[in-house]
Amino acid sequence: AIAEKIAPDGDQMATSLNDLALLFSKQGKPALAVPHMVRAISIIKGLKGPENQGLSTLVSNLAEVYGGQGRYSEAVALYEEALKIRETGNDTSAIASTLNRLGAIYKDQGDYEKAEPFLKRSLEMIEKSPAPDKSDLVVALNNLALVYRDQGRYKDADPLYQRVLAIRQGMPETKPSLVADALVNIGKLRTEEGNYEGAEQTYQSALAFLENYCGKNSAEVADVLLQMIDVFRDSGRFQEAEARAKRAIEILNATGAPPDGRVAAALTDLALVYRETGRMGESEETLKRSLVSWREAKGNSSAETANVLHNLGKVQFAEHKYKDAEASFKEALEIRRKALAPNDLAIASTLRNYALLLLEMNRGKEAAQLNSQAAQIERKATPAAGDI
């Protein structure tokens, strides 16, 4: 009704509907965005035909929303439709963008075999451009590097991340946080390689850089401190991990950080340090704080909320609080099944942990059913989301 008052003409109507849909999408309201996008696409197809170049943008926008909802097959079909349209034109930047988005969708599903060729082709198109957009180049490099990293192909990922860092450092208009992000990605790579010394050095470089440009008590510094926690946890340096988590929480609270999940993430990390050092009571209380924070930041049905519930269940199980643990595992499982790909290993992990709890409660038949479901997922295994 709003669009009809603003733009009675069909073409203008489609533009207004799409603008409203994008607004709803930015507000985190995909259910409101989708019908507006679908109607805008229908109008343009009726007015200009199914191969109109402008139509590809509307189709791509809807695909992005579907991807964010985990509706991957629908997103892929739409991106392929957008790609087909764009390949009839001469906008190589738009073609490269669509290829990148297709690769990213497959990456999010853990289908690296399909993701890699799309991402490579996107990167090649951008690199062959007479004046490649550096931001587009960085996105393409990062996405391909992440595909390699997730497969343990660290030697393939490393030069791509190094290129991103060089590009960021060579752009005078680049925000300090983006240079730090490039360093953080290299730090994550070093951590996953087991090169903890190299990871710590890289993170220290990022910290020094941000402290110089943003101040020692900036939210950007807190973000790097959060990344460092995994280095110390994985290398058994729990006191240092705890100190980084507490310092990050202190900074974020002092800076009045918005409810975007950073405080929640820091609380989760701190709780896991407590758990790994046998401080179960402190871990449970900190996870409960994290859960409240994640619900505020991402809602009740996010993958992050499920991760905290899963870990809370494990702690409560260890404390012999079986009823509480069962409630946590049940909710985590319900959310993960809705929020993640059907064969995500995180779902299998919750099923396995829930089954262990049921065995302890002498509910062997139910435990067997859950273990059977977990085994089916593990045979088709895609990467797990978050701490499992």
Residue pairs with C-beta under 8 A, 6 or more apart in sequence:
2 16
2 20
3 13
3 16
3 17
3 20
3 36
4 13
6 12
6 16
7 13
7 15
7 16
10 43
10 46
10 47
11 43
11 44
11 47
13 40
13 43
14 39
14 40
14 41
14 43
14 44
14 47
14 58
15 40
17 36
17 37
17 39
17 40
17 43
18 36
18 37
18 40
18 58
18 61
20 36
21 32
21 33
21 34
21 36
21 37
21 40
21 61
21 65
22 33
22 61
24 30
24 32
24 33
24 36
25 33
25 61
25 64
25 65
25 68
30 65
30 68
30 69
33 65
34 62
34 65
34 66
37 58
37 61
37 62
37 65
38 62
40 58
41 55
41 58
41 59
41 62
44 52
44 54
44 55
44 58
45 52
45 55
48 54
48 55
50 85
51 85
51 88
52 85
53 85
53 86
53 88
53 89
53 91
55 85
56 81
56 82
56 85
56 86
56 94
56 98
57 82
59 78
59 79
59 81
59 82
59 85
60 78
60 79
60 82
60 97
60 98
60 101
62 78
63 74
63 75
63 76
63 78
63 79
63 82
63 101
63 105
64 75
64 101
66 72
66 74
66 75
66 78
67 75
67 101
67 104
67 105
67 108
70 338
70 339
70 340
70 341
72 105
72 108
72 109
72 341
75 105
76 102
76 105
76 106
79 98
79 101
79 102
79 105
80 102
82 98
83 95
83 98
83 99
83 102
86 94
86 95
86 98
87 95
92 125
92 128
92 129
93 126
93 129
93 133
93 136
95 125
96 122
96 125
96 126
96 129
96 136
96 140
97 122
97 136
99 118
99 119
99 121
99 122
99 125
100 118
100 119
100 122
100 136
100 139
100 140
100 143
102 118
103 114
103 115
103 116
103 117
103 118
103 119
103 122
103 143
103 144
103 147
104 115
104 119
104 143
105 115
106 112
106 114
106 115
106 118
107 115
107 119
107 143
107 146
107 147
107 150
108 341
109 341
109 382
110 150
110 341
110 343
110 344
110 381
110 382
110 383
111 382
112 147
112 150
112 151
115 147
116 144
116 147
119 140
119 143
119 144
119 147
120 144
122 140
123 137
123 140
123 141
123 144
126 132
126 133
126 136
126 137
126 140
127 137
134 167
134 171
137 167
138 164
138 167
138 168
141 160
141 161
141 163
141 164
141 167
142 160
142 161
142 164
142 185
144 160
145 156
145 157
145 160
145 161
145 164
145 185
146 157
148 154
148 156
148 157
148 160
149 157
149 188
149 189
149 192
150 383
152 192
154 189
154 192
154 193
157 189
158 186
158 189
161 182
161 185
161 186
161 189
162 186
164 182
164 185
165 179
165 182
165 183
165 186
168 174
168 178
168 179
168 181
168 182
169 179
169 182
176 209
176 210
176 213
176 214
176 220
177 210
177 214
177 220
177 223
179 209
180 206
180 209
180 210
180 220
180 223
180 224
183 202
183 203
183 205
183 206
183 209
184 202
184 203
184 206
184 223
184 224
184 227
186 202
187 199
187 202
187 203
187 206
187 227
187 228
187 231
188 199
188 227
188 230
190 196
190 198
190 199
190 202
191 199
191 230
191 231
191 234
194 234
196 231
196 234
196 235
199 231
200 228
200 231
203 224
203 227
203 228
203 231
206 224
207 221
207 224
207 225
210 218
210 220
210 221
210 224
211 218
211 221
214 220
214 221
215 221
217 251
217 254
217 255
218 251
218 255
219 251
219 252
219 255
219 257
219 262
221 251
222 247
222 248
222 251
222 252
222 255
222 257
222 262
222 266
223 248
223 262
225 244
225 245
225 247
225 248
225 251
226 244
226 245
226 248
226 262
226 265
226 266
226 269
228 244
229 241
229 244
229 245
229 248
229 269
229 273
230 269
231 237
232 238
232 240
232 241
232 244
233 241
233 269
233 272
233 273
233 276
238 273
238 276
238 277
241 269
241 273
242 270
242 273
242 274
245 266
245 267
245 269
245 270
245 273
246 270
248 262
248 266
249 263
249 266
249 267
249 270
252 262
252 263
252 266
253 263
257 263
259 293
259 296
259 297
260 297
261 293
261 294
261 297
261 298
261 304
263 293
264 290
264 293
264 294
264 296
264 297
264 304
264 308
265 290
265 304
267 286
267 287
267 289
267 290
267 293
268 287
268 290
268 294
268 307
268 308
268 311
268 387
270 286
271 282
271 283
271 284
271 286
271 287
271 290
271 311
271 315
272 283
272 311
272 387
274 280
274 282
274 283
274 286
275 283
275 311
275 314
275 315
275 318
280 315
280 318
280 319
281 319
283 315
284 312
284 315
284 316
284 319
287 308
287 311
287 312
287 315
288 312
290 308
291 305
291 308
291 309
291 312
294 302
294 304
294 305
294 308
295 305
297 304
298 304
298 305
299 305
300 335
301 335
301 338
301 339
302 335
302 339
303 335
303 336
303 339
303 340
303 346
303 385
303 386
304 386
305 335
306 331
306 332
306 335
306 336
306 339
306 346
306 350
307 332
307 346
307 385
307 386
307 387
307 388
309 328
309 329
309 331
309 332
309 335
310 328
310 329
310 332
310 336
310 346
310 349
310 350
310 353
310 387
310 388
311 387
312 328
313 325
313 326
313 328
313 329
313 332
313 350
313 353
313 354
313 357
314 325
314 353
316 322
316 324
316 325
316 328
317 325
317 353
317 356
317 357
317 360
322 357
322 360
322 361
325 357
326 354
326 357
326 358
326 361
329 350
329 353
329 354
329 357
330 354
332 350
333 347
333 350
333 351
333 354
336 344
336 346
336 347
336 350
336 385
337 347
340 346
340 347
340 385
341 382
342 377
343 377
343 380
343 381
343 382
344 377
344 382
344 383
344 384
344 385
345 377
345 378
345 381
345 382
345 383
345 384
345 388
346 384
346 385
346 386
346 388
347 374
347 377
348 373
348 374
348 375
348 377
348 378
348 381
349 374
349 384
349 388
350 388
351 370
351 371
351 373
351 374
351 377
352 370
352 371
352 374
354 370
355 366
355 367
355 368
355 370
355 371
355 374
356 367
358 364
358 366
358 367
358 370
359 367
